[in-house]
Amino acid sequence: MTTRWQVYLLHCNDDSLYTGITTDLDRRLAEHNGELQGGARYTSGRRPVKLLYSESCESRSSATKRELAIKQMPRKAKLVMAKQTTEQSL
């Protein structure tokens, strides 16, 4: 079985954005929201967090590269990317 990596973008309670990677998005969101142990130190003081965007990647390497690319994007571009993806799925 091949592990699918996902890159995700969260909207935090303080209106900041957080980008990360995972192989289990549901578990990771629960960790970020304090429902399970773990999660990033950054999000622990900014709960609750909401998922804005996610995309699948073939490998950890490609997910890490995409995560870095998203982190380097201006905030407005991240929000536009999330909005366009949400509109396309409707």
C-alpha positions as CSV (number, residue, x, y, z in Angstrom):
1,M,0.0,0.0,0.0
2,T,1.3,3.4,-1.0
3,T,1.0,6.2,1.6
4,R,-0.7,9.3,0.3
5,W,0.7,12.5,1.7
6,Q,-1.5,15.6,1.9
7,V,-0.6,19.2,2.2
8,Y,-3.2,21.3,4.1
9,L,-3.9,24.9,4.9
10,L,-5.7,25.8,8.2
11,H,-7.4,29.0,9.3
12,C,-6.7,29.6,13.0
13,N,-8.9,31.4,15.5
14,D,-6.6,34.4,15.5
15,D,-7.1,34.8,11.7
16,S,-3.6,33.4,10.9
17,L,-2.9,30.6,8.4
18,Y,-1.0,27.4,9.1
19,T,0.4,25.0,6.4
20,G,1.4,21.4,7.1
21,I,1.7,17.9,5.7
22,T,0.3,14.6,6.9
23,T,-0.8,11.1,5.9
24,D,-4.0,11.2,7.9
25,L,-5.8,14.5,7.7
26,D,-8.6,13.7,10.1
27,R,-6.2,12.7,12.8
28,R,-4.0,15.7,12.2
29,L,-7.0,18.1,12.4
30,A,-8.0,16.5,15.7
31,E,-4.5,16.9,17.0
32,H,-4.4,20.6,16.0
33,N,-7.7,21.2,17.7
34,G,-6.6,19.5,20.9
35,E,-8.9,16.5,20.6
36,L,-5.9,14.1,20.4
37,Q,-2.4,14.5,21.8
38,G,0.0,16.1,19.3
39,G,-0.4,18.9,16.9
40,A,1.8,21.9,16.3
41,R,2.8,24.3,19.1
42,Y,1.8,27.1,16.7
43,T,-1.9,26.0,16.6
44,S,-2.2,25.0,20.3
45,G,-2.8,28.7,21.3
46,R,-4.9,29.5,18.2
47,R,-7.8,27.0,18.5
48,P,-10.1,26.1,17.0
49,V,-8.6,25.7,13.6
50,K,-10.6,25.0,10.4
51,L,-9.4,23.3,7.3
52,L,-9.4,25.7,4.3
53,Y,-7.5,23.6,1.7
54,S,-5.8,20.3,1.1
55,E,-4.2,18.5,-1.8
56,S,-2.7,15.0,-2.3
57,C,0.9,14.4,-3.2
58,E,2.6,11.2,-4.3
59,S,5.5,11.3,-1.8
60,R,6.7,13.0,1.4
61,S,9.3,14.8,-0.7
62,S,6.7,16.2,-3.1
63,A,4.4,17.2,-0.2
64,T,7.3,18.9,1.6
65,K,8.2,20.9,-1.5
66,R,4.5,21.9,-2.1
67,E,4.2,22.9,1.6
68,L,7.3,25.2,1.2
69,A,5.8,26.7,-2.0
70,I,2.5,27.4,-0.2
71,K,4.3,28.9,2.8
72,Q,6.1,31.3,0.5
73,M,2.9,32.5,-1.1
74,P,1.4,35.8,0.0
75,R,-1.6,35.4,2.4
76,K,-4.0,36.7,-0.3
77,A,-2.9,34.1,-2.8
78,K,-3.4,31.3,-0.2
79,L,-6.9,32.5,0.4
80,V,-7.7,32.7,-3.3
81,M,-6.3,29.2,-3.8
82,A,-8.5,27.9,-1.0
83,K,-11.6,29.7,-2.3
84,Q,-11.1,28.5,-5.9
85,T,-10.7,24.9,-4.8
86,T,-13.9,25.2,-2.6
87,E,-15.9,26.7,-5.5
88,Q,-14.7,24.0,-7.9
89,S,-15.9,21.2,-5.6
90,L,-19.4,22.6,-5.3
